[in-house]
Every structure is written in structure tokens, then in C-alpha cells.
């Protein structure tokens, strides 16, 4: 389980390492462009029911902490899904990864490295 620290809040946000690695790419891309936006997610089973949203701005400190030492292979499709939502009026919506498990498709999911 990775952790996202935002601003001076002492409340860490726990996000699966793989999801956090993909989210990091989307966030850093937007902030590098000087774009502010929101990130929203549903609370996990171990938290009170509901959802949360953060307003991200390049002037607010942000830190990504991963439990795994090695970065995972990243799914280009998942990053593109996150970037599409980042460019919408609703901001980034942290969604589950869509895995291609159809053996008839005969193609592997495109991967990029972090």
C-alpha cells in the first residue's frame, strides 16, 4: 500500500502501489504543465463510507511513497483513462485498472515503464 501526502496535512492517503504509480504519472503531467485540478476517489473498505476530493496545485507540496522498491510496469491504457478524466471538468477520478483478460483478443495490454 502506497501513501500520498499532500500539503501540510498530517493525514496520509493510502493508495495501492500500482494505482499510485499510475496516478503519479497523471498528476505530475498536469502539474508540470502548470494546471490545477481535482483528484477524487472512493474510500476503501477500511475507511468510513464515502469519497474524497483533493484540489491539486503546483505550489502545494506533494509526496508519493511506495512500499515496493521496484516500480511496476505501467499500463498505457490506464494512464490514458486517468489523463482523459484529468482533462475533464470533473478532474481525475481514480478508477480501477481495466485488464484485458479476453484470450480471443490475441493482444497484450500495452505497457510503459515508470
Secondary structure, 3 states (H helix, E strand, C coil): CEEEEECCCCCCEEECHHHHHHHHHHHHHHHHCCCCEEEEEECCCCCCCCEEEEEECCCCCEEEECCCCCCCEEEHHHHHHHHHHHCCCCCEECCCCCCCCCCCCCCCCCEEEC
